[in-house]
Amino acid sequence: MREPAKQEIIDKLELVLQNKLTKEEVADWASKYVVTDDYPVTDLTVCRFLKTVSGLDTLLAPGEYMYDDGDIKNWINKYSNK
């Protein structure tokens, strides 16, 4: 499996904003790169981005996510410029 590019991560976040993917789906996808040595990520910026996105489905309370659409948009803007 190849290392994802920043744009691939951004594309997945945009699909969350469009309600085409769930936060859980994208967090699970990112987590497989973060929590295992099976999929090494060599680009430090991509690694940080994946770590951030892997927490996308964190809940504050049942049904209340820690991160909202504004956070996702901020991540997209932040990592688009790196």
N, C-alpha and C positions, 0 to 999 in steps of 0.2 A: 504494500500500500504506500502510495506516495504522500509526501508532506503537502498539506493544503496551502494554498496561496491566500494572502490577505483578502483578495477579491472574492474568493470562494466563501470565506467566513462572512464577509459583508453581504454577499448574495443570500446566504442563509438567514442572516438577521433581517434583511429586507423582506424575505418570505414570511418571517414571524410577524412583521408589521402589517403585512397584507393578509394575515390569518390563513396562510397556505401551509405553514408548518407551525407546530406548537413549540412553546418554550422548552418543554421536556425533550422533544425530538432533537432540537438543536443542542441543548445542553448535553444530552447523551452522546451525540455525535462528537462534540468537542472533547468530552471527557475521555473518550477512548484514546485520544492522543496525549492527554495530560496524565492519566493514572497508570499507564503501562509503558514499559520499555520496548514493546513490540512495534510501536509506531514512532520512532524517534523524530523529533522536530529540531532542525538545526538553526533555523532563523529565529533569533531571540525575540523579535517583534511579533512574529506569528505565534511563538510559544506563549508570550504574555497575553496576546489577544485570545488564544484558545483557553487559557486559564480563566480569564474574565468571563468568556462565554459559557464555560462549563458550569458556572454558577447561576446561569440565567433562570433556572427553575426553582431557585431558593424561595422558600415560603416564610413569611413573617407570622402568618396564622393560616388556618385552613382557607384556601381559596384566595389568599392575599399574597401576591408576589412581592418580593423585595425590590425587583427591578421592573420599571414600567416602560412604556413606549418612548418616553423622553430619555431614559437611560440608554436604551438601545440606539436611538438616534445619536446621542452623544458619543457612544462607542464607535459608531460608523464614521462620524466626523473625525474623531480623534485618530482612528487607525487609517482613514483615507489619506490623511496628511503625513503619514510616516513612511 
